[in-house]
Amino acid sequence: MISVDDYKGREQSYVKHVLLEGYLEALIHKTASSYSHIVYVDGFAGPWQSASEEFKDTSFGIGLDALRRAKASWKKIGRDVRMSAFLVERNPMAFSQLATLPPKYPDVTIKPYKGDFIETIPKILADIPADAFAFFLIDPKGWRIPLSKLQSLLAREKSEVIFNFMFEFINRAASMKDEKLVAGLNELMPFGDWREKLESATTSEERKAILTDAFSTCLLQLGQYKYVCETPILRPSRDRPLYSLFYATRHDMGIEVFRDCQVRALEEQSKTRAVTKVGSAEKKTGQAEFFHSLHDMAPEDDISPLLEAERKAASGTLLALTPTQPSSILYKDLWPQVLARHIIRRPDVNKIAAALRADGQLVFPDWEKQKRVPQPDYRVQRALKAE
C-alpha cells in the first residue's frame, strides 16, 4: 500500500495514486472472476522521482502489486488467473530500471517496451490475447497527445482506460496563438466547437468545464465508451486544478467501483491539502507554535460541501430520469445513469431512492417487505402529481 510519506513535495501524485491503487485493486479482482487473463498497460511508465527502491510510489509499481494480490487471492480458491504487465518507456535510463523488474515478479508476466507509446500501440494490441481484459493507463509527462492515433487502443472492446489530462498546461496553451500549440490542442481534442466556447467564457470554472467536457466527448466518441468520468486533482497548497484524471468504461460495475475509489481519493486529497497548507503557512511565518493544532488551524473541509451538493443534484437526476406512471424503468438500468452524472457512490443513490419512495415521489411496485433499499430488478416509477 502506498504511503504519503513517500510523496513529499509531490502530494498531487499521492492523490492520483490513491485513486489508481483503489481502482486497480478492486477492478482487477472483480474482472478476474470472468476473465482468465488480465493485462495492465502503462503507456508512460517511467519511473520518475520514485522514493521507494521497490517503486511502490510509481504507477507501474501500484499496478504490479494489484495484479499480484488479485492473482494470489483467486489462487486460494483454486482459480489460476494469468496476470501480465506491459510497460512502455522511451527514456533509456528509465527503461533500464524497468528491465530489472521481471525477476522480482515471477508470478506476473512483465513485458517492457522501449520506445514511443503511440508507435508501440500496434505491437501492444497484437501482444494482448483476444480473450484478455486490459486496463490502460495513459499518464504522459506532457500534454501533446494526438488522441485519434490512440483510437485502435481505446476502441478495444475488453478494456478500460485512465487518462491524465494535464489541465493546467492545456488551459494555459488554449489561451495562446502559437501555431504549434494550436495544432497540438486540435490533435488532443479533435472534435467539437470548444474553441468558440472558450472565447465567450468569463470565469475559470467555465473554461475548465468547456475543456474537460470537450476531452470527455472526444474520449467517449473514439473509444465508444458507455461512461466517462473526470476527477480533478488540485495543487497541494492552492485552490487550482493541476490535472484531471479521466476514467472510461463500458460496464456498470466499472462506474460503480470507480465512484467508490474517486470519493475516497477526493477525501484523501482534502486531508492532504489541509496538512500541506498548514505546513506551508508554518514555513512562511516561522511560528510553529501557532500551528500545533491541525484541527484549529487547517482550512475548512473542502470535500464535504462538494459531495453534499452532488447528492442533492443526484436526487433531482434520479427523479428526472424516472418515467412517470404508468411507465417504469428497472432500477438496475437507473442507478448507473445517476453515477455517470454525479460524484456519488451507489449506496448513497440507494438511500436517496429509498427516501424519495418514503416521500411518495417515487413508486416501486415490486418493493418487498423488510427491504431497506431498492433491488436491481425493482421497477421504478415517478408518482403522478396530485391534481
N, C-alpha and C positions, 0 to 999 in steps of 0.2 A: 504494500500500500504506500502511496506517496505521502510525503511529509512537507509541510510548508517550510520547515527549516532548511530544505534544500533549494529554496526559491528566493533567497534574499536578493532584493533589487529587481526581481522579475516575478512579482506576485501575480501579474496578469497571466503568466504561463501556468502558474499553480491553479488558478481558477479554470483555465482551459483544460488542464489535465485532470482536474476533479470531474469535470463533465465527461471527458473521454474515458476515464477509468470506470466510472459508473455505467456508462453506456456500453462499453465493450464487455464488461464483466457480466452484465445482465443479458445483453442480446446474444453474445456468443453462446452462453449456456443454454438459453432458450432455443436458439436456432439449431444447436447441435442435437436437439431432440428429433428433428425432422431431416437433417442433412448429415451424411456420413463424412463430409469433408468441409472444413471451414478454412477460408483463405483471408488473411489480413494483408492489405496492400497499403504501404506508406510511400507516397509518391515523392516526398522530400524528407528523407529520413534523418539526415544529419549524421551524427549528433552535434548539437551546438550548445555550449555553455552548461554542459552536464556537471552537476556537483557530486554525482554518485559514480563510483567506479563500476558499478553494475548497471549503469544507465537507467536507474529506476525513475529518474525525473525527465525521461525522454518519451516521446510518443511511441516509438517502437518498443521501448522497454515496457511501457504500460501494456501495449498490445501483446507482446510475448508472454507476459505474466498472466494476462487474461486468457490467452489460448491454453497455457499450461494448466491453469486452475480448472478451466472447464473440462479439459481432457481428463484430468485426474478425477474430477467429480463424477463424470459419466462412467469412467472405467470401474469405479467402485461398485456400480450396479450392473456391470457386465456389458456396457456399450463402449466399443472402441471407435472413437471419432478421430479421424486424421486431421491434424492442425498444421497449417502452413503459414509462413510469413514471407511476403515478397517486399523487399526493402530497396528503394531506389535512391541513389545519391550520385551526383556527378563530381563533387569535390573530391579529389584524390585522397587528401588527408583524412577527411571524414569517412570516406568509403573504406579506407584501410582498417578503421575501427569496426565497421560493420562486418568485415571479413573475418573478424575474430569471434563472432557470435555463435556459429553453428555448433562447435564442440560444447558450449555452455548450455545449450538447449537440445539435448539428444531426443527429447520427446516431441519436438516441433521441427518440421522441415523448413529451414530458412534458406531463401534464395536472394542473395544480394545482387542488384543490378547496377552496374557502373555506367552512368550516362544521363542524358536529359530525360526527364519523366515523359514528356509528350512523345518524344521519339521512341521511347521504350514501350508505349502502350500496346502496339500490335503484338509484341513478344509476351507481355504480361497476359493479355487476353488469351493468347494461344496456350500459355502455360497453366491457366486456371482450368481445371477439369469442368466439363459441361455440367456435371451434376453437383458441383460445389457451390456453396453460398459465399459471396465475397463482401468484405467490408473495406471500402476505400476511404483513406484519409488523404486529403489534399490540403497541405499546410505549407505553402511556399514561403520563402523568405521575403519575396517581393509580391507585387500585385498583378504584374503583367502576364496574364494567362489567357491565351486565345481559347475561349470556352468551347467554341464549335469543334475544335480539334480533340476535345475530350468526349465527343458525343458517343463514339463507339463504346467507350468505357462506361459512361453514365447510363447508357441505354441497356446495359447488360441486365437482363431480367432478374436474375437471382442475386441481387446486390443492394447495398445501401451506401450512402456517402456522407461524410462530414467534410465541409469545405470552409477553410478560413478565408473570409472576405476582409481584406485589410482596409477597414473602413476609413480610418483617419487619413491614410495616404491617398486613397481613392477619392475621398471628399475634397482634399486639397487639389489633387490633379484635375478634378472636374471643373475647377474654377480657372484653370489656365488654358491658354490658346495654343500652346506648343503643339506642333503637328504630330510629333511622336507620342505625346501624351494623349492627344485626341484619338489617334489611331489605336493606342493601347486600350483605352476605355471602350472604344467601339468593339474591340475584339472580346473584351471581358463581358460586356453586356450588349450582345449583337442585336437584340430585339427591343421594340418599344420606343415610345416618344419621351424617354426620361430626360433628354437634354432640354427639350422645350419646357417640360415641367420644372426643371431646375431654375430656369430663367425667371420664373414667376414666384419661386419660393422666397419667403421673407424671414423664416426662422431656421435655426439649426435643426430643430426637430422635423420640420418639413423636408429639409434636404436629406436627412437620414432616412425618413420614410420613403422618399422617392427613389433613392439609390438602392436601399435594401429590397424594396418591392420590385424594382427592375431586375435585380440579380435573381431574386426568388422566381420571378416569372421565366427568366431565361433558363434557369436550372430545371424548373418544372417542365418546360417545353422540350428541352434537349434530352432529358432523361425519362420523360413520360412517367414522372412520379405521381403518386396519389397525394402525398403530403410533403410540404417543405416548411420547415420552421427555422426561425432565427433567434440566436441567443447573443445579446450584446455583452461584450467584455469591456469593462471600463478601465481607465487608467487608475492605478492604485491609490493615488492621492488627489486626483482631480475628477470632477463630475463630467467627464468627457469619454465617449466611446472610443476605444482604441481599434478594436476589430469586432467583427460579427462572425459567429460560427453558424453555418447553415447545415441543417440536417435534412436529408431527403430519403424517403422510404415509400414503398408501395403497399405496406402492411399496417393494419390496425394495431397489431401487437407492437410494432416499431414505434408508432407515435405515442402509445401508452407508456412504454418504458422510457422513451426519450424525455417526455414531460416530467416523469419522476426524477430523472437524473438532472434535468435542467433546473428544476426548482431547488434541488439540493445544492447545485453548483452556484446558483444565484444567492442562496442563503450563505454559503461559504464566502462568496465574493463580498457580501455585505460585512461579514465579520472581519475578513482580511483587510478590507479598505478602512474599517474603523480603527484597527490596530495600526495600520500604516499611517493614517492621518495623525493619530496621536503621537506616534514616533517622529513624524515629520515636524509637528509643532514643538515637541520637546527639543529636537535638534536645533531648530531655528532660534528658540528663546534661551536655550541653555538652562532652563529652570525645571529640572526633572521633578522637583518636589510638588509642582503643581499638577503633575500627571500621574500621581501614584494610584489614582482610582480610575481605571479604564471605564467603568460604568458611569462615573460622574462626568468625564471629560470627552468621551468618544462621541462622534457625531450620531445623530439620531439614526435608528434603523432605517435604511433606505430601501429595503425589500418588502417589508410587511405592507406598506401602503400600495405598492405595485401589485402584489398578489391579491390584496383585498379588492382593488379596482378590477383586476382580471376576473375574480369570482363574480362580482356584480355584473360585469359585461357578459360573462358566460351564462348567467341566469337569463338575461334578455335573449341571447343567441339560442338557448335551449328552447325557449318559447317560440321564437321566430321560425325555427326550423321544424317545429312540430305542426303537422297539419291539423286543421280544425275538424271536430266531429262532423260527420261520422267517419271521415278518413282517418288513417293511422299510419304510423311508422314503427318498425321494430326498434327496440331500444339499442340493440347491437349495431344498428345502422345509424343511430343518432349520436351516441356519445363520442365516436371518433371525429365527427364533424365539429363538435364543440372543442375537443382537444386540438384540432387542427387550427382553430382560430384564436385560441387563448392559452396563456401560460397557466395551466391548471392541471391538476392530477385527476385521474379517473375517480378515485374515492370521493373527491370534492364534487365532481359532477354528479355522482350518485346521490350525495347528500342534498345537493341543490334540487335534483329531480324529486326526491322524497319530500322536500319542503314545499315545492310547488304543488305536489299532489295534496299535501295536507292543507294548503291554502285554497284548494279547489281550482287551481289554474290548469293543472294537468290531470288527465284521466288515464289510469292504467287498468283496462278491463280485466286483465289476467292476474292482477296482483293477488298473491297468496297470503293467507293469514300467517302472522308471525314473521313475515319478511320485512326487513327494515329498509332495504334499498332495492331498486329495480333489478330484475334479472334480464339477461341478454335477449331472451325470446318474448319478453313482455311487449304487447302493443302499447303505443303511446298516442294520446290524442290531446289536442288543446281544447279545453272546455268552451262551450258556447257561452257567449256573454249574455247575462240576464237582460231581458228587454226592459 
